[in-house]
Structure formats: C-alpha cells, structure tokens
Amino acid sequence: MKGKLKLFLAVGAISVIVAGCANANSQNGMEGTDQPKMNIGDSQQNTSQNKEQSGDMKLTQATPVADGKEFTITAQASNLKVSDDVTLPVWTFNNSVPGPQIRVKVGDTVKVKLKNELEEPVSIHWHGYPVPNNMDGIPGVTQDAVAAGKEFTYEFKATVPGTYWYHSHQDSVNQVDKGLYGTLIVEDPSESYDRDYTIVLDEWMSSGEMDMSNNEDMEGMDHSQMDMGDTSNNEDMQGMDHSQMDMGNTSNNEDMEGMEHSQMDMGDTSNMTEMAGHDMSMYDVYTMNGKTGDAIDKLTVKKGDKVRIRLVNAGYITHTIHLHGHEFKVIASDGQPVNSPAVITDQGIAIAPGERYDLEFTANNPGSWLLEEHGKEDRVKNMRAVIEYEGVPDTPAASNANEELPTFDLTKYGQQARTNFSLDQKFDKDVKLDLNTEMKAGEMVYTINGKLFPDTDPIKVDKGDKVKVTFVNNSKTDDHPMHLHGHFFQVLSKNGKPLEGTPVIKDTLNVKPGEEYVVAFEADNPGDWMFHCHDLHHASAGMVTDVMYNGYNSNYTPDPTVGNKPE
C-alpha cells in the first residue's frame, strides 16, 4: 500500500505494531483481502535521505503525452520524488506517476497493450468510458488480471469526448494507491484551447511503503493474547478485527470509527461515543501530478490565452480547489459538457474520488496566481500550483487556503435543456441503494441494502431498459462517491428537489451523509458491470453491486490460479 494507517497496541511492556490498517476493507481495517507483503523493520522509514544514500535508486520520469492510436503501457516499480525531501516507492505505468496521458480523437480506434513487469498481476479499467464489457478490465469479471511477465491488449472506439482516466482494477484499493493510474483525453475536434492542462490530484503517506514480506498473515493474526478489555457492545470500530481483543470497558462506545488509535489509552473507553469518521489523516502528502508544494510544475500562460484545466481526482479524499485571480466557467463534469455554463469566481470546486471537473478561463489578469486546495489542515497547503504569465516578473502568489469559500453546486449551475429522463416518467426498473457503515462479525464494513459484495443484490436489466436508482447515504460521516461502469447516468433530484440547472450527466456521484439522489440511465451497453463506491476502501469492504444484463453471455472463464481481485 502507499502507506496505510499504523495502529499501535500495547501488550504489557511489548509494543506490537499492526501495519496497514487502512487496507482494502476500510480505512482502518485489514479484513477481507490479501495485503501486499510488508516488512516492519528498517524499511519502515522511507525518506529520500535514506534512499538517496544508496546511489542506485530508480526514479520516475515526467508524465509523457502519448498521441496516436496504438500504445504500449508497462506496469513497473519505481520511486517517485514528490519533493526535495520526500521520495516514495511506487508502482507505475511507463515509469511515471501519473502514467502516460493518452490523447485520442473522437472516432479513433484505440489499442493499448498492457505489459506487466511487476510481481503482482494488474489490469486497466477505463474509468468513466463506455467501453465494451470485455474491455472493462475487471479481474474475475471481464478478464483475468495480467500476470507477471504477461500482456493483454485493450481495444475500443473513442466515441465520447471528454476527460477520463484509467487505473488498475486488480486489488485496486492498493494498486491505485501505489500509483497505477493515468489519464485518457478524448478530444472534440470542434474545441480549441491555447493551453490545455491536466492535473491529477492524489494523496500519499510520507513514510512510504513498508515491506511485510516476512509476515505471512498479518490479516489473520491471533489477537487472543492481547488483553485490552471488554468490547462486547462496541458497535463501530472501523476496520479492525476486534472480536478477540479485550480493550477495556467500551460498553457505551457506539462509534469509534476512524479515531487516532496511536494516541489512545485502551483502558476504560466508556465515555467514547460518536467518534465516527473515516480517518484519512495518515495521508500527509497531497500531490498534483505526482509533485507536492514548491515542486509542482507551474502552469504557464500568456495574456489572452484561452485556458482549459482538467482536474482529475485519483485519490480517496475529496479536494476543494480554488482558482485565484480569474473568472472562470465549469465546462464539464466527468467528461460531460455543462449546458450554458455561467461565469463564476472565488468558488471552491469540490472534487470527490473518481470525479473530473474541467475549468475554462481567459488569461486576462497578468501576475502570479494560485490554483490551490482550501482547508484548515496543514497538508492542504502543499496542493497548489502557480499560474504564471509569460513575460511577467515572478512574484509570490498569495494564498487564502484557510478561507471558507462558497462551494460550487453543479445541481444549480448552467441552464436547463431537453434531457432523456424526467422524474415523472415510467421506468422499467426502480432500485433503491441504501448505503451504510456497519459492524458485521466484528469488522467495520460498508453495505448496500444491508449486504456485502458479492452477496449484494445485482441490478438485473434487459437491453433498452430505463433504470431509476435512488441513493440514500445512511453512513454517519462517510461520503460515498458512487461509480457506475460502462454507462453514464443523469442526476434527476437531490434531497427530493429536482435539479434547477444544467442536465447533470455523470459516471461518479458523491453522496454525502444524509443525502438522497435519484439518478437514471439507459441499459444500452450489455455486459456485467460493477457499481461501487470509489472510496476504494469502502468498495473492498463490501460497497459493490453489479448491473447485470439478462441473457448476456461472456466468452470469458476465470482462471482460478491467477489470483483475480476485482476490488
């Protein structure tokens, strides 16, 4: 993993370090999937100082732009220097993080050969793009993961312009975290920009990865020797298997999700209630295009330029981005155009995991300006890029990252237009997805209608069906950015109110605690498609279902020896 939360448990005078507590199941949990092996010892510290002393460290290259129609992408290990002070071990596509930007035009037939030089199997999923089902890159569902030394060729036609991205979907909670992602830009020949920048947002842990290669089974370790009290009525301790841990009297503790365990006195916790929250504090390094702070490349413009900025969130945290010094428009969301976008200024664009937002502005205010994240925590201060005008003296750009800005609301933006769906029409399928955070068998899990994948109820459709889906987020503190493979959906209402502005067409929709959305899509792409939360910790801990077409027959038969892990 890219650096998961470490949980320290005192057992007498001996400290037992349990590493990787935010794995594929939940942000603080180890259950439900095999973890990459980690060595807790001298390799626990992964600072640039330690690594550069070796003198033979392989470093990533700058992200290339791959123009054309046929590409080879190679999965390989490397090291990412996010700043002068921090270098992280990563997995890459073509030795860059992000991987190569694939730029094609509408109408192109795209061929991408994936070669695997890693020791673990990998795949490529084309996030947001309506590829044929057998090209969706889901191990065990649409293909076998590409084993070490093997290759697989993806082929599809570029039919829909916009901003998309690709990433491994094999053990994706860990492999995306390690850096296996890149962007896919499908160009519309009718559009033209003087500057067209893509910025991929992500977050990392500065200590880097730990190698537990000598530990065969941290996931299933016996905690019965750990006397930590009575947790008989503890309903909500996210991510840990506490079933055999005595942690003191926690009889009144209903919700310990996400708490900083390293600071805890694991004795009497009877007064700990409602300590809910998906703790992401271990991610202390925020990056734009694999760099942090002053190491982030400047965005160069000249006066009069028409500028497009494509923002892609490849991480697991929502980032709120502010463009300084310019009026701008939000021209697309998840690659889909906004109808009659209005000019706005000084609003924060909240970009959830998996989402994309495209901004457009005219460079009419010479100087040095920031494109920066807003928030109260120190770590957000390193997610900022400088917009620098050519020929203008280099002056420090002023930040106001602590200021609370109005949040951009896509549901009230732009103008209404004719759409494919409405709330009062008849639908062939009407499905409700109750999203929740629960304790099951001593584990923190994320459920859909009270069930965990693969036992969730699939959405079964016939080709041509018009499908209505209602999302209700009953989790107390966790956002759920829900992502549908192979299709776009239209957002019809939010919290019972019809949308007021542009038709909102998306493939990933962030549903916050207490929110309810109604969306609709047409079953126009036969196959077996995943529908899941793109906080991949949640997906790997159960928040996945399928859209399954009746009568669809795949020629694919999973190979049980490959070790397919679709989440």
C-alpha positions as CSV (number, residue, x, y, z in Angstrom):
1,M,0.0,0.0,0.0
2,K,1.0,3.6,-0.4
3,G,1.2,3.9,3.3
4,K,-1.7,2.9,5.4
5,L,-2.6,3.8,8.9
6,K,-0.5,2.2,11.6
7,L,-2.2,1.0,14.8
8,F,-0.2,0.6,17.9
9,L,-1.5,-1.8,20.6
10,A,0.3,-2.1,23.9
11,V,0.6,-5.6,25.3
12,G,2.3,-5.4,28.7
13,A,5.6,-3.8,28.1
14,I,5.8,-5.1,24.5
15,S,4.6,-3.0,21.5
16,V,3.0,-4.9,18.7
17,I,2.9,-2.9,15.5
18,V,0.0,-3.7,13.3
19,A,0.7,-2.1,9.9
20,G,-1.6,-1.3,7.0
21,C,-4.8,-0.9,9.0
22,A,-6.4,1.0,6.2
23,N,-6.4,-1.7,3.5
24,A,-8.8,-2.9,1.0
25,N,-11.7,-3.2,3.5
26,S,-11.8,0.1,5.2
27,Q,-9.6,3.0,6.1
28,N,-8.5,1.4,9.3
29,G,-9.1,-2.3,8.6
30,M,-7.3,-5.4,7.5
31,E,-10.1,-7.8,6.8
32,G,-11.3,-9.2,3.6
33,T,-8.4,-9.1,1.2
34,D,-4.8,-10.2,1.0
35,Q,-2.4,-7.3,1.6
36,P,0.9,-6.7,-0.3
37,K,3.6,-8.1,1.9
38,M,5.2,-5.6,4.2
39,N,8.4,-5.7,6.3
40,I,8.1,-3.8,9.6
41,G,11.6,-3.0,10.5
42,D,14.4,-1.0,9.0
43,S,12.4,-0.4,5.8
44,Q,9.6,1.3,7.8
45,Q,11.2,4.7,7.2
46,N,11.3,5.6,3.5
47,T,12.8,9.1,3.4
48,S,14.6,10.5,0.4
49,Q,17.7,10.8,2.6
50,N,17.8,7.1,3.3
51,K,17.1,6.1,-0.3
52,E,19.5,8.6,-2.0
53,Q,22.3,7.2,0.1
54,S,22.0,4.0,-1.9
55,G,23.0,5.8,-5.1
56,D,21.2,3.5,-7.4
57,M,17.6,4.4,-6.9
58,K,15.4,4.3,-10.0
59,L,13.3,7.5,-10.2
60,T,10.1,8.1,-12.3
61,Q,10.2,10.3,-15.4
62,A,7.8,13.2,-16.2
63,T,4.4,12.1,-17.4
64,P,4.5,11.8,-21.2
65,V,1.7,12.6,-23.6
66,A,1.0,9.6,-25.9
67,D,-0.5,10.9,-29.1
68,G,-1.7,8.4,-31.7
69,K,-3.9,5.3,-31.7
70,E,-1.7,2.4,-30.5
71,F,0.2,2.5,-27.2
72,T,2.2,0.1,-25.0
73,I,1.8,0.7,-21.3
74,T,4.2,-1.2,-19.0
75,A,3.5,-1.7,-15.3
76,Q,6.8,-1.4,-13.4
77,A,8.2,-0.4,-10.0
78,S,10.0,2.8,-9.4
79,N,10.4,5.7,-7.0
80,L,8.5,9.0,-7.1
81,K,10.3,12.1,-5.9
82,V,7.4,14.2,-4.8
83,S,9.6,16.9,-3.4
84,D,13.3,17.5,-2.5
85,D,12.6,16.0,0.9
86,V,10.3,13.0,0.2
87,T,10.7,10.1,-2.3
88,L,8.2,7.3,-2.3
89,P,8.3,3.7,-3.7
90,V,5.6,3.5,-6.3
91,W,4.1,1.3,-9.0
92,T,3.9,3.0,-12.3
93,F,2.7,2.8,-15.9
94,N,5.7,3.5,-18.1
95,N,7.7,4.8,-15.1
96,S,5.7,7.8,-14.5
97,V,3.0,8.9,-11.9
98,P,0.5,9.7,-13.3
99,G,1.1,7.3,-16.2
100,P,1.1,8.4,-19.8
101,Q,-1.7,10.7,-20.8
102,I,-3.4,9.0,-23.7
103,R,-4.8,11.6,-26.1
104,V,-7.0,10.4,-29.0
105,K,-9.7,12.0,-31.1
106,V,-13.4,11.1,-31.5
107,G,-13.6,8.3,-34.0
108,D,-10.2,6.8,-33.3
109,T,-9.9,3.1,-32.6
110,V,-7.7,2.9,-29.5
111,K,-5.3,-0.1,-28.9
112,V,-3.4,-0.3,-25.6
113,K,-1.1,-3.2,-24.9
114,L,-0.6,-3.6,-21.2
115,K,2.7,-5.4,-20.3
116,N,3.3,-6.4,-16.7
117,E,6.8,-6.2,-15.2
118,L,5.6,-6.2,-11.6
119,E,5.5,-9.3,-9.5
120,E,1.8,-8.9,-8.9
121,P,-1.0,-9.2,-11.5
122,V,-2.5,-5.9,-12.8
123,S,-5.2,-4.7,-15.1
124,I,-6.5,-1.4,-16.7
125,H,-10.0,-0.1,-16.2
126,W,-11.1,2.8,-18.3
127,H,-12.8,4.9,-15.6
128,G,-16.0,6.6,-17.0
129,Y,-15.6,5.4,-20.5
130,P,-18.3,3.2,-22.1
131,V,-16.0,0.5,-23.5
132,P,-17.3,-2.9,-24.5
133,N,-17.7,-5.1,-21.4
134,N,-14.8,-7.4,-22.3
135,M,-12.5,-4.3,-22.3
136,D,-13.6,-3.0,-18.8
137,G,-10.5,-4.5,-17.1
138,I,-12.2,-6.2,-14.1
139,P,-10.3,-9.3,-12.9
140,G,-12.5,-12.3,-12.5
141,V,-15.5,-10.5,-14.1
142,T,-14.4,-9.4,-17.6
143,Q,-10.8,-10.8,-17.8
144,D,-8.1,-12.4,-15.9
145,A,-5.6,-10.0,-14.3
146,V,-2.4,-9.7,-16.3
147,A,0.1,-11.9,-14.5
148,A,3.8,-11.0,-14.1
149,G,5.5,-11.2,-17.5
150,K,2.3,-11.4,-19.4
151,E,0.4,-8.9,-21.6
152,F,-3.1,-8.0,-22.7
153,T,-4.4,-5.7,-25.4
154,Y,-7.3,-3.4,-24.8
155,E,-9.2,-2.2,-27.9
156,F,-12.2,0.2,-28.1
157,K,-13.5,3.0,-30.2
158,A,-13.4,6.6,-28.9
159,T,-16.9,7.8,-29.3
160,V,-17.5,10.3,-26.5
161,P,-15.2,13.3,-26.0
162,G,-14.0,14.5,-22.6
163,T,-11.7,13.9,-19.6
164,Y,-11.4,10.4,-18.3
165,W,-8.8,8.3,-16.6
166,Y,-7.6,4.8,-16.3
167,H,-6.3,2.7,-13.4
168,S,-5.7,-0.8,-12.3
169,H,-8.8,-2.6,-11.0
170,Q,-6.8,-5.6,-9.6
171,D,-6.7,-5.2,-5.8
172,S,-7.4,-1.6,-6.8
173,V,-7.6,-0.2,-3.2
174,N,-3.8,-0.9,-3.0
175,Q,-2.7,-0.6,-6.6
176,V,-4.3,2.7,-7.3
177,D,-2.8,3.9,-4.0
178,K,0.6,2.8,-5.3
179,G,0.3,4.9,-8.4
180,L,-1.1,2.7,-11.1
181,Y,-3.2,5.3,-13.0
182,G,-3.1,7.8,-15.8
183,T,-5.5,10.0,-17.9
184,L,-7.4,9.5,-21.1
185,I,-8.3,12.6,-23.0
186,V,-10.7,12.2,-26.0
187,E,-10.5,15.3,-28.0
188,D,-13.5,17.0,-29.6
189,P,-12.4,18.4,-33.0
190,S,-14.7,21.4,-32.5
191,E,-12.9,22.6,-29.4
192,S,-9.6,24.5,-29.4
193,Y,-7.5,25.9,-26.5
194,D,-4.3,27.8,-26.3
195,R,-3.4,25.9,-23.1
196,D,-4.8,22.6,-22.1
197,Y,-3.6,21.4,-18.7
198,T,-4.5,18.1,-16.9
199,I,-4.0,18.0,-13.1
200,V,-4.3,14.7,-11.3
201,L,-5.0,15.1,-7.5
202,D,-3.8,12.4,-5.1
203,E,-2.6,11.9,-1.5
204,W,0.2,9.8,0.0
205,M,1.9,8.9,3.2
206,S,5.3,10.4,3.6
207,S,6.8,7.3,5.2
208,G,6.2,5.4,2.0
209,E,5.5,1.7,1.7
210,M,6.6,-1.0,4.2
211,D,7.6,-4.5,3.2
212,M,6.0,-7.2,5.3
213,S,7.5,-10.0,3.2
214,N,8.4,-12.0,6.3
215,N,5.0,-11.8,7.8
216,E,2.8,-14.4,6.2
217,D,-0.5,-13.4,7.7
218,M,-1.0,-10.1,9.5
219,E,-4.6,-10.2,8.3
220,G,-5.4,-13.3,10.3
221,M,-3.1,-12.8,13.3
222,D,-4.3,-14.1,16.7
223,H,-5.2,-11.3,18.9
224,S,-6.3,-13.6,21.7
225,Q,-3.1,-12.8,23.7
226,M,-3.9,-9.1,23.8
227,D,-5.7,-8.2,27.0
228,M,-7.4,-4.9,26.1
229,G,-10.8,-5.1,28.0
230,D,-14.3,-5.9,27.0
231,T,-15.7,-4.8,23.6
232,S,-18.8,-6.8,23.9
233,N,-21.1,-3.9,22.9
234,N,-18.8,-1.9,20.7
235,E,-20.7,-1.4,17.5
236,D,-18.5,0.7,15.5
237,M,-14.7,0.4,15.5
238,Q,-13.8,0.8,11.9
239,G,-11.5,-1.5,10.1
240,M,-10.1,-3.7,12.9
241,D,-11.0,-7.2,13.8
242,H,-11.6,-6.6,17.5
243,S,-13.5,-9.8,18.0
244,Q,-10.7,-11.2,20.1
245,M,-9.2,-8.1,21.6
246,D,-10.1,-7.1,25.1
247,M,-9.9,-3.3,25.1
248,G,-11.4,-2.3,28.4
249,N,-14.9,-1.4,29.1
250,T,-16.3,0.0,25.9
251,S,-19.9,-0.9,26.6
252,N,-21.2,2.5,25.8
253,N,-18.9,3.1,22.8
254,E,-21.1,3.0,19.7
255,D,-18.9,4.6,17.2
256,M,-15.1,4.6,17.3
257,E,-14.7,4.7,13.5
258,G,-11.6,6.5,12.3
259,M,-10.1,7.5,15.6
260,E,-6.4,8.0,16.1
261,H,-5.6,4.8,17.9
262,S,-1.9,5.6,18.4
263,Q,-2.9,8.2,21.0
264,M,-5.4,6.0,22.8
265,D,-5.3,4.7,26.3
266,M,-7.0,1.4,25.6
267,G,-8.5,1.1,29.1
268,D,-11.9,2.4,30.1
269,T,-13.4,3.9,26.9
270,S,-16.9,4.0,28.3
271,N,-17.3,7.7,27.5
272,M,-16.2,7.4,23.9
273,T,-19.4,7.8,21.8
274,E,-19.9,9.1,18.3
275,M,-16.2,9.1,17.5
276,A,-17.2,8.5,13.9
277,G,-15.2,9.3,10.8
278,H,-13.3,7.7,8.0
279,D,-9.8,8.7,9.3
280,M,-7.6,9.7,6.4
281,S,-5.0,11.6,8.5
282,M,-2.2,9.2,7.6
283,Y,-2.2,10.7,4.1
284,D,0.1,13.7,4.9
285,V,1.4,14.4,1.4
286,Y,-1.0,15.9,-1.2
287,T,0.1,16.0,-4.8
288,M,-0.7,17.5,-8.1
289,N,0.6,15.3,-11.0
290,G,2.9,13.5,-8.6
291,K,4.5,16.5,-7.0
292,T,3.9,18.4,-3.8
293,G,4.3,22.0,-2.7
294,D,7.0,24.0,-4.5
295,A,7.9,21.0,-6.6
296,I,4.6,21.2,-8.5
297,D,5.1,22.4,-12.1
298,K,3.9,25.9,-12.9
299,L,1.0,26.4,-15.3
300,T,2.4,28.9,-17.8
301,V,0.0,31.2,-19.8
302,K,0.3,34.4,-21.7
303,K,-2.2,37.2,-21.7
304,G,-5.2,36.5,-23.9
305,D,-4.8,32.7,-23.8
306,K,-7.9,30.6,-23.7
307,V,-7.1,28.0,-21.0
308,R,-8.6,24.7,-20.0
309,I,-7.7,22.9,-16.8
310,R,-8.8,19.3,-16.4
311,L,-9.0,18.3,-12.8
312,V,-9.0,14.5,-12.0
313,N,-9.2,13.0,-8.5
314,A,-7.3,9.7,-8.4
315,G,-7.2,9.6,-4.6
316,Y,-9.6,8.7,-1.8
317,I,-10.2,12.2,-0.4
318,T,-12.4,15.0,-1.7
319,H,-10.3,18.0,-2.6
320,T,-11.8,21.5,-2.9
321,I,-9.9,23.6,-5.5
322,H,-9.9,27.4,-5.9
323,L,-8.8,29.2,-9.0
324,H,-7.4,32.6,-8.0
325,G,-7.5,35.9,-9.9
326,H,-9.8,34.9,-12.7
327,E,-13.4,34.5,-13.7
328,F,-14.0,31.0,-15.0
329,K,-16.6,28.5,-16.2
330,V,-17.1,24.9,-15.2
331,I,-17.5,23.5,-18.7
332,A,-17.7,19.7,-18.0
333,S,-18.1,17.2,-15.2
334,D,-17.0,13.6,-15.6
335,G,-16.2,14.4,-19.2
336,Q,-19.8,15.5,-20.0
337,P,-20.5,19.1,-21.1
338,V,-22.3,21.6,-19.0
339,N,-25.2,23.4,-20.7
340,S,-24.7,27.2,-20.8
341,P,-22.1,27.4,-18.0
342,A,-22.1,30.7,-16.2
343,V,-19.0,32.8,-15.4
344,I,-18.2,32.5,-11.7
345,T,-15.3,33.5,-9.4
346,D,-14.0,32.6,-5.9
347,Q,-15.9,29.3,-5.5
348,G,-14.4,26.1,-4.3
349,I,-14.8,23.1,-6.7
350,A,-15.2,20.0,-4.5
351,I,-13.8,17.0,-6.5
352,A,-14.6,13.7,-5.0
353,P,-12.7,10.4,-5.6
354,G,-13.1,9.4,-9.2
355,E,-14.7,12.7,-10.4
356,R,-13.4,15.1,-13.0
357,Y,-14.2,18.8,-13.5
358,D,-13.0,20.9,-16.4
359,L,-12.5,24.6,-16.0
360,E,-12.1,27.3,-18.7
361,F,-10.8,30.8,-18.3
362,T,-9.3,33.6,-20.2
363,A,-5.8,34.7,-19.1
364,N,-6.6,38.4,-18.7
365,N,-5.0,39.2,-15.3
366,P,-1.2,39.1,-15.6
367,G,0.6,38.1,-12.5
368,S,1.2,35.0,-10.4
369,W,-1.9,33.2,-9.2
370,L,-2.7,30.0,-7.4
371,L,-4.8,27.0,-8.2
372,E,-5.0,25.7,-4.7
373,E,-6.9,23.5,-2.3
374,H,-8.8,25.1,0.5
375,G,-9.0,23.7,4.0
376,K,-7.9,24.1,7.6
377,E,-5.3,21.3,7.7
378,D,-1.6,22.0,7.1
379,R,-1.4,19.2,4.4
380,V,-3.7,21.1,2.1
381,K,-1.1,23.9,1.7
382,N,1.0,21.6,-0.4
383,M,-1.7,21.1,-3.1
384,R,-1.2,24.3,-5.0
385,A,0.0,25.1,-8.5
386,V,1.2,28.6,-9.6
387,I,-0.3,30.1,-12.7
388,E,2.4,32.2,-14.2
389,Y,2.2,34.7,-17.0
390,E,4.9,34.8,-19.6
391,G,6.9,37.9,-19.6
392,V,5.6,39.0,-16.2
393,P,8.1,39.3,-13.3
394,D,8.0,36.3,-10.9
395,T,6.2,37.4,-7.8
396,P,5.0,35.3,-4.9
397,A,1.4,34.1,-5.4
398,A,-0.9,34.9,-2.4
399,S,-2.8,32.1,-0.8
400,N,-6.0,32.2,1.2
401,A,-6.3,28.4,1.7
402,N,-7.8,28.8,5.2
403,E,-10.7,30.9,3.9
404,E,-14.1,29.2,3.5
405,L,-15.4,29.8,0.1
406,P,-18.9,29.2,-1.3
407,T,-18.9,25.6,-2.7
408,F,-19.7,25.2,-6.3
409,D,-23.1,23.4,-6.8
410,L,-23.4,21.7,-10.1
411,T,-27.1,20.9,-9.4
412,K,-27.9,24.7,-9.6
413,Y,-25.4,25.7,-12.3
414,G,-26.0,26.4,-16.0
415,Q,-29.3,26.2,-17.8
416,Q,-31.9,23.5,-18.2
417,A,-32.2,21.7,-21.5
418,R,-34.1,18.8,-23.0
419,T,-33.0,15.5,-21.4
420,N,-33.5,11.8,-21.8
421,F,-35.1,11.3,-18.4
422,S,-37.5,13.0,-16.0
423,L,-38.8,12.2,-12.5
424,D,-42.4,11.7,-13.7
425,Q,-41.8,9.2,-16.5
426,K,-42.2,5.5,-16.3
427,F,-39.1,3.4,-15.6
428,D,-38.5,-0.3,-16.4
429,K,-36.5,-0.7,-13.2
430,D,-36.7,1.3,-9.9
431,V,-33.9,0.5,-7.5
432,K,-33.0,1.9,-4.1
433,L,-29.5,1.6,-2.8
434,D,-29.2,2.2,0.9
435,L,-25.5,3.0,1.6
436,N,-24.3,2.4,5.1
437,T,-21.4,1.8,7.5
438,E,-22.0,-1.2,9.8
439,M,-20.3,-3.7,12.0
440,K,-20.6,-7.3,10.9
441,A,-18.8,-10.2,12.6
442,G,-16.5,-7.7,14.5
443,E,-15.5,-5.9,11.3
444,M,-16.3,-2.4,10.0
445,V,-17.9,-2.8,6.6
446,Y,-19.7,-0.8,4.0
447,T,-23.1,-2.1,2.9
448,I,-25.6,-1.7,0.1
449,N,-29.1,-2.5,1.4
450,G,-27.5,-4.2,4.4
451,K,-25.5,-6.6,2.3
452,L,-21.8,-7.0,1.4
453,F,-20.4,-7.8,-2.1
454,P,-20.5,-10.5,-3.5
455,D,-23.8,-11.1,-1.7
456,T,-25.4,-7.7,-2.7
457,D,-28.4,-7.9,-4.9
458,P,-27.5,-7.2,-8.5
459,I,-29.5,-4.8,-10.6
460,K,-30.8,-7.1,-13.4
461,V,-31.8,-5.3,-16.6
462,D,-32.7,-6.0,-20.2
463,K,-31.1,-4.1,-23.0
464,G,-33.1,-0.9,-23.6
465,D,-34.4,-0.7,-20.0
466,K,-34.7,2.7,-18.5
467,V,-33.4,2.4,-14.9
468,K,-34.0,4.7,-11.9
469,V,-31.7,4.4,-9.0
470,T,-32.1,6.1,-5.6
471,F,-29.0,6.6,-3.5
472,V,-29.5,7.2,0.3
473,N,-26.4,7.6,2.4
474,N,-27.1,6.5,5.9
475,S,-23.5,6.5,7.0
476,K,-22.9,9.0,9.8
477,T,-19.7,10.6,8.5
478,D,-18.6,8.8,5.3
479,D,-19.1,10.2,1.8
480,H,-19.8,7.6,-0.9
481,P,-18.7,8.6,-4.4
482,M,-20.8,6.0,-6.4
483,H,-19.3,5.0,-9.7
484,L,-21.2,3.0,-12.5
485,H,-19.1,1.2,-15.0
486,G,-19.9,1.2,-18.7
487,H,-22.7,3.9,-18.6
488,F,-23.4,7.5,-17.9
489,F,-26.3,8.4,-15.7
490,Q,-28.4,11.5,-15.4
491,V,-29.0,13.1,-11.9
492,L,-32.7,13.9,-11.6
493,S,-33.0,15.2,-8.0
494,K,-31.1,15.9,-4.8
495,N,-32.8,15.5,-1.4
496,G,-36.2,15.4,-3.1
497,K,-35.8,18.5,-5.2
498,P,-35.5,18.4,-9.0
499,L,-32.3,19.9,-10.4
500,E,-32.5,23.6,-11.3
501,G,-29.7,24.0,-13.8
502,T,-27.9,22.1,-16.5
503,P,-28.7,18.4,-17.1
504,V,-26.1,16.7,-14.9
505,I,-24.7,13.6,-16.7
506,K,-22.0,11.7,-14.7
507,D,-20.4,8.3,-14.0
508,T,-19.3,9.1,-10.4
509,L,-21.6,10.9,-7.9
510,N,-20.6,11.8,-4.4
511,V,-23.4,11.1,-1.9
512,K,-22.7,12.8,1.4
513,P,-24.1,11.6,4.8
514,G,-27.8,12.1,4.9
515,E,-28.2,12.9,1.2
516,E,-30.5,11.3,-1.2
517,Y,-30.1,11.4,-5.0
518,V,-32.3,10.0,-7.8
519,V,-30.4,9.1,-11.0
520,A,-31.4,7.4,-14.2
521,F,-29.6,5.6,-17.0
522,E,-30.4,3.6,-20.1
523,A,-29.2,0.0,-20.3
524,D,-27.5,0.4,-23.6
525,N,-24.2,-1.4,-23.1
526,P,-24.7,-5.2,-22.5
527,G,-22.5,-6.9,-20.0
528,D,-21.8,-7.4,-16.4
529,W,-20.9,-4.1,-14.9
530,M,-19.7,-3.0,-11.4
531,F,-21.5,-0.3,-9.5
532,H,-19.5,0.7,-6.4
533,C,-18.1,3.3,-4.1
534,H,-14.9,4.9,-5.4
535,D,-13.5,5.4,-2.0
536,L,-12.0,2.0,-2.8
537,H,-11.5,1.3,0.9
538,H,-15.3,1.2,1.1
539,A,-15.6,-0.9,-2.1
540,S,-13.2,-3.5,-0.9
541,A,-15.1,-3.7,2.4
542,G,-18.3,-4.5,0.7
543,M,-19.9,-1.5,-1.1
544,V,-20.2,-3.0,-4.5
545,T,-23.1,-4.3,-6.6
546,D,-23.5,-5.2,-10.3
547,V,-25.6,-4.2,-13.2
548,M,-26.2,-7.5,-15.0
549,Y,-27.9,-7.8,-18.4
550,N,-30.3,-10.7,-18.8
551,G,-29.2,-13.1,-21.5
552,Y,-25.7,-11.7,-21.7
553,N,-23.2,-14.4,-22.4
554,S,-19.5,-13.8,-21.9
555,N,-16.8,-15.9,-23.6
556,Y,-14.6,-15.4,-20.6
557,T,-14.0,-18.1,-18.0
558,P,-11.9,-17.0,-14.9
559,D,-8.7,-18.8,-14.3
560,P,-8.6,-19.8,-10.6
561,T,-4.8,-19.8,-10.5
562,V,-4.3,-16.1,-11.4
563,G,-5.5,-14.6,-8.1
564,N,-8.1,-12.2,-9.5
565,K,-9.1,-9.5,-7.1
566,P,-11.7,-7.2,-8.6
567,E,-11.5,-4.7,-5.8
